[in-house]
Amino acid sequence: MTRRRTAADRIARGASAEVRRRASRTADWIAASPTRRGSAGRLAVVITAVAVGVLVVLHRWPWLMWPLSGWWAVKAWRAGRSEAAEAEPEVVEEVPKETPEASDEEVYAATLAWLHQAIGDRNGVHLADLLANAHAHGMLKELDVAAFRARLEGWGIAVRQQLKVGGRNRPGVRRADLPPAPSPAEAEPDLLSPLPAV
């Protein structure tokens, strides 16, 4: 791959990641309003700000497009570097096709062990990241984030509406809110083996 192609790919990856990050933060801000009317008001503010910003730049100060384009390219270049680091191939363990039926206590203990493993030494983990990882390993495919949250809360696992992990605020599970990790006897190795690592 040529250097130009590599640089263009990095900027494209970074721009895509930056758009996703900004869209996610904006959507979270809109959804965080306590009422539907408040959410609609926040959406109107975002649409108006974008429209006015584009019109002002295009019609009043078209020369601003050059420095804004340069600023965006630098942001995309930096985001592309972190995207490339995250895109390293991961080792996926083969999930057994048939697993024995587990009791509710065993599933709870295995879920706690998985959460502790996913959090590691960070302050917590976002629900969307946990669920995406589970989906990637063929698990919990029938659940969306809201249903996953309801299931965790049904087990008495506290889910915070806003948890800052990796510079982003999203719904997640905080390490300090979790019960202690189960002992190896409670979380049987058979049940932990198919659980994906985050």
HUTABEL-V696231 format. One record per residue. N is the residue number from 0. PHI is phi as a letter, one per 40 degrees, with the letter a starting at -180 (none if undefined). NEAR is the number of other ideal C-beta (glycine too) atoms within 10 Angstrom. Layout:
[[N,PHI,NEAR] [N,PHI,NEAR]]
This chain:
[[0,none,7] [1,c,7] [2,c,7] [3,c,8] [4,c,9] [5,c,11] [6,c,12] [7,c,13] [8,c,13] [9,c,18] [10,c,18] [11,c,13] [12,c,20] [13,c,23] [14,c,18] [15,c,14] [16,c,18] [17,c,17] [18,c,12] [19,c,12] [20,c,13] [21,c,11] [22,c,10] [23,c,13] [24,c,13] [25,c,14] [26,c,12] [27,c,15] [28,c,15] [29,c,17] [30,c,12] [31,c,13] [32,c,14] [33,c,7] [34,b,8] [35,c,8] [36,c,9] [37,c,12] [38,c,15] [39,c,12] [40,c,13] [41,c,16] [42,c,16] [43,c,11] [44,c,12] [45,c,14] [46,c,10] [47,c,10] [48,c,10] [49,c,11] [50,c,10] [51,c,10] [52,c,11] [53,c,10] [54,c,10] [55,c,11] [56,c,14] [57,c,11] [58,c,8] [59,c,9] [60,b,10] [61,c,9] [62,c,9] [63,c,12] [64,c,11] [65,c,9] [66,c,9] [67,c,13] [68,c,10] [69,c,10] [70,d,10] [71,c,14] [72,c,13] [73,c,12] [74,d,16] [75,c,21] [76,c,15] [77,c,14] [78,c,21] [79,c,22] [80,c,13] [81,c,13] [82,c,19] [83,c,14] [84,c,8] [85,c,10] [86,c,9] [87,d,6] [88,c,5] [89,b,10] [90,c,5] [91,b,11] [92,c,11] [93,c,8] [94,c,13] [95,c,10] [96,c,6] [97,b,4] [98,b,11] [99,c,9] [100,c,6] [101,b,14] [102,c,9] [103,d,8] [104,c,10] [105,c,17] [106,c,13] [107,c,18] [108,c,22] [109,c,22] [110,c,18] [111,c,19] [112,c,20] [113,c,22] [114,c,21] [115,c,18] [116,c,15] [117,c,21] [118,c,20] [119,f,10] [120,b,5] [121,c,11] [122,c,12] [123,i,20] [124,a,23] [125,c,22] [126,c,20] [127,c,16] [128,c,16] [129,c,22] [130,c,19] [131,c,14] [132,c,19] [133,c,19] [134,c,15] [135,c,12] [136,b,17] [137,g,12] [138,b,16] [139,f,16] [140,c,9] [141,c,8] [142,b,15] [143,b,12] [144,c,15] [145,c,10] [146,c,12] [147,c,19] [148,c,19] [149,c,12] [150,c,13] [151,c,17] [152,c,11] [153,c,8] [154,c,12] [155,g,8] [156,c,17] [157,c,12] [158,b,17] [159,c,16] [160,c,12] [161,b,11] [162,b,20] [163,c,14] [164,b,17] [165,g,10] [166,g,6] [167,b,16] [168,b,16] [169,a,19] [170,d,18] [171,a,24] [172,b,23] [173,c,17] [174,d,16] [175,c,7] [176,c,13] [177,c,15] [178,c,13] [179,d,7] [180,c,15] [181,c,19] [182,c,9] [183,d,11] [184,c,7] [185,c,15] [186,c,21] [187,c,16] [188,d,8] [189,d,13] [190,c,20] [191,c,15] [192,c,13] [193,c,16] [194,c,21] [195,c,21] [196,c,13] [197,b,17]]
